């Protein structure tokens, strides 16, 4: 399965994406508000890539983001009805993740029976919180000390996006 936007190709992960994905997952800026520490080796990224490839065998719901023949991030539904996204900092503030998620969200509602999509963000990650809000997600609740990465605790704010009503 491949989704295309004006600038992006959203597709399932492939083995040859390892180096590009490691560039994203090892970047301390990209991973500063993620739920795991930056990857310190390609072997660690390979484990993540193996999970991405295995999860895309049937109905893919999580994609790599390709731009100009390079993988620059990931986005989609990764657990139950929860969406997530990660983008290399060289591509921040260019509307790329908005463009990707505007293609992915309708696809997810088309191929799943979920009544809503959910998301979880560190409240200090203003860009992610703003993106979710701009996509129509609304805050449902928050929690303290939900992730501990390298001895530093982060909080979470949770969001939901109800399935759109069918046209009448």
Residue, then its C-alpha position, 0 to 999 in steps of 0.5 A: x500500500x502506498x499513499x501519495x501527496x504533492x511532495x511525499x510517498x507514504x509506503x510500507x517500510x523496506x529493508x533498504x530503509x535502514x540507514x535513512x531510518x537510523x538517521x531519524x531514530x538516532x537524532x537526539x533532536x527528533x527523539x527528544x520527546x519520543x517514548x524511547x531514547x535515541x538509537x545508538x546503533x543501526x542494530x537497534x534501528x534494525x529491530x524497529x525496522x523488523x517490527x515495521x516490516x512484520x506489521x505491514x504484511x496485511x493491512x498496513x497502517x504505519x508508513x515511512x515518509x519518503x521525500x525526494x527518494x529519501x526516508x525522512x520519518x514515519x507516521x501512522x497507526x502503530x498500536x490499537x487506534x493510536x497514531x504517532x509520527x516522527x520526522x527528522x529535524x531537517x524537515x521540521x516546519x515545512x508542513x510535511x507532517x500535516x501533509x502526511x497525516x492529512x493523507x493517512x487519517x482518511x485512509x485509517x478510517x477507511x481500512x479500520x473499524x475504529x470509532x476514533x483515532x487516539x494520540x499521546x504527546x509530551x505536552x512540552x512538544x508544542x509542535x506535535x500538540x499543535x499538529x494534532x489540534x490542527x488535524x481535529x484531535x481534541x484533548x481528552x486527559x493528561x497524566x504525569x510521569x508516563x515515560x522515563x528516558x535516560x532518567x528523565x520523566x515526561x508527562x503525556x497529554x492524550x487526544x482523540x479524533x472521532x470517526x467522521x460522520x458519513x455523508x447524508 
